[in-house]
Amino acid sequence: MADPTPRTPPSGGLRERKKQRTRDALIRAALELFTEQGYEATTIDEIAEAVDVSQRTFFRYFSNKQEVTFAVQDMVEARFLEELRARPADEPPLPALRGAVLTAWDEIGNAIASVIPVDLYMRTFQMIESTPALVAAHLRRFTELEEQIAQLIARREGLDVDVDPRPRVLVAAFSGVMRVAGKVWGEGQDCSVAAIREVTQSYLDHIGPAIETDWRGKGTPRAGHEHAHDQA
């Protein structure tokens, strides 16, 4: 996975602000072209031309098309990991994961919008899901992220992740829920950050009930309606 570069206010003056604007413009141009005409059909020359820069300039910021595709996702993942590291040390693992992801979504919307429109973020998600080469990359990245999270959880709990399977098992369940929530959001009509946060919260709230041994006689809860509370 590419080294995440969170969107933070540059501190180096005009030169750094100009570099950040160029990087953001390349991301937006690339994602607009990918979602309009297809990932495979888009060339780096077209991306550079859309921003009125050279191909050489593109490569100063990104190694290839795949890296620019996942640039905003890198930012989102970096923000989540930052929030997870900041959770109270005595908080149990699952509430820590839940709180970190919901807090990250509370704050990441403006950061995404500062680079690309949120609806473009959703269209990019849909484009990735329908592009075989990117699906493979997405799954590989997700696997790497899962291991980072499992190692972080293990350190929080004073465990050896290679001896105690619980951190990896918990993170596998958490990641599965996040993938389902993302898929549901991507197929919906509401592309807002508030919508993905609501879907994510609802699905995370179903982890406990879903692993109960007896589902009979409990009714069928509707995602997004029975859990209005926020434990973040």
N, C-alpha and C positions, 0 to 999 in steps of 0.2 A: 504494500500500500504506500502511496506517495506520502512524503512528509507533509502533514497538514499545516496549512498556513492560515491561522485564524484571522478573520477580518478585524483588525484593530486599528485605531487611529495612528497614522504614521507619525514618528517623532523626529524625522530627519529633515523637516522643512519642505520647501517646494519640490526639490528633486524626488524625495520619497513619495510625496503626494502624487506627483506625475506618474511615477512607476506603478503606484497602486491603482490609479485610474486606468492605465494601459492594461494592467493585468485583469481588472474587472471587465473592461471592454472586450478583451479577448474571450473571457469566459462567456459573457452574454452573447457575443456574436457566434461563438462556436455552438452554444446550446440552441440558439434560435435556428441556425442552419441545420443542426442535427435533427431537431424536431420537425422542421419543415420539409427537408428533402432526404433525410436518412443519414445515419452515421457513416455507413460505408460509402455513400455517394458524395460525401463532403470531403474536400481536400484541405490541407493546411494552408495552401495558397489562398483558397477562398476565404478562410477565416481571417487571415492576415489582411487580405484586400478589403474585407468588410470594415476593418478598423483603420485602414489606410496606413498599415505598417508593413515592413518586410517580413519574409519568412524567417529571416535571421532573428528578427525581434521576437517573433513567436517563440522560437527555441530558447530565448533568454529566460522565458517564464515557464515553459512547459516542455517536457521531453517528447510528448507525442499527443495524439488526439485523445487517447484513453485518459491520460492524466488531467487534461482540461475538462473532460466529461465529469470526473468525480471531484473536481476542485471544491464545489460547494458542499458536497457530502463530506469531504475531509473536514471542512470547517464545522459542520454539525457534529460529527463524531468527536472532534477535538473538544468541543464545548461540553459534550456529555461526559467525557472522561475527566475533564476539569471539575465538573460538578460532583462526579462520583468521588473523586479524591477529597473533596471538601465536605462530604457528609460527616455527621458526628461519628466519632470512633466507636461509640457503644450502640449504634443503630444496627439492627439485624440486616443480613445481606439483601433479602428481597425488598424490604422497605427502602433500603439505601438505593437500590437500582431504580425502584419506582420513583422515589423522590428526585433522583438525579435526572432522569429522563424528562419528567414533567417540568422541573425547574429549568432545564435546558431549553425546552420548547417555549417556556414563558419568555425567555430572553433572546432566543435565536431568530425570531421572526424579523426583527428590525435589521439584524445582521445579514440575513438572506436578502431582504428587500433592498439593502444598500448595494448589492451586487447584481441581482437579477429579480424580476417580478416573481412573486410566489407562484403564480399560475405557470410560469416557465419552469420552475422547480418541479411542479407536479408533472408537467408534460415531459420533462427530462426523465423523471422516474418511470413513466409509462414507456418512453422510448427505450430505456435500458432494459426493461422487462421484455421487450419485443425484439431485441437485437441479440442473437446468440452469442456473439463474441463478447458483448458487454455483460450478459447474464453470467457467463463463466467468470469474468473478472470480478463482478459484483459478489458472487459466491465466495471467491477466493479472498476478497477483501473482508467479507463478513466473517470468514473463518479466522482470519488474522485478528480482527477486532474482538471476537469472542475470546480468543486466547489472552489478549491484553486484559480484558475485563476479568476473566477467571483468575489471572495472576494477581490483579489488583484486589479482588475479593479475598483471595487466599492470604495476602499480606495483611489485610485488615483484620482477619480472623486468626492470624498467627498459625496458618496451616501451610503444609507443603502440598502444592497442587498435584505433584506427581505421586503422592502417597494417599491423600484423601481425595476421593472423586467428587465430593459434594460441590466445590466451587464450579467445576466444569459442568456438572449435571444441572445446577441451578442456572448457570449462564446459558446453557443450551435451551432450557425451557423459556427463559426470558427472551432470548434471541428469536425463538420460534414465534412467540407472541408478537414481538416487534415486526417480524416479517408479515404476519397475518394482518396486523393493524395497518401497516403501510400499504398492503395490497388492497384492503378495503377502502382506505382513503384514496388511493390512486384510481379506483374504479368509481368513486363517487362524483357528485356534482359540485360539492363545496371544496374548493382548492385552498382554503385559508389555513393558516397555521393553527388557529383556534380549532378548526375541524380535526386536524391530525392529532392535536393534543387531546381532544375529547375522545376520539376513537382509541388512541393509545391508552388513556386512563381507564376506559371501560374494559378493554381487553386485558390489561394488567390486573384489574380487579377481579377478573374471572379465573386467574391462575389457581387460587385456593379452591373455589368451588369445582373447577374442572378436574382436580386430582382427588376429589373425594371418591370413596369407593362405591357409594350408592347415590345415583342420580335420580332414582325413581321417587315419584311423589313430591318432588321439590318444584315442579313447574319448569317452564323453559324461559329463563331470563332473556330479555331483549337487550342486546348490546347498546350502550349509550343511554339507557333510560332508567335503570334501577340503581345506578351508582352516581349520585349527584355530589357526594362528598369528595373533598380533596385532602388527601393525607400528606401532600408534599410539604 
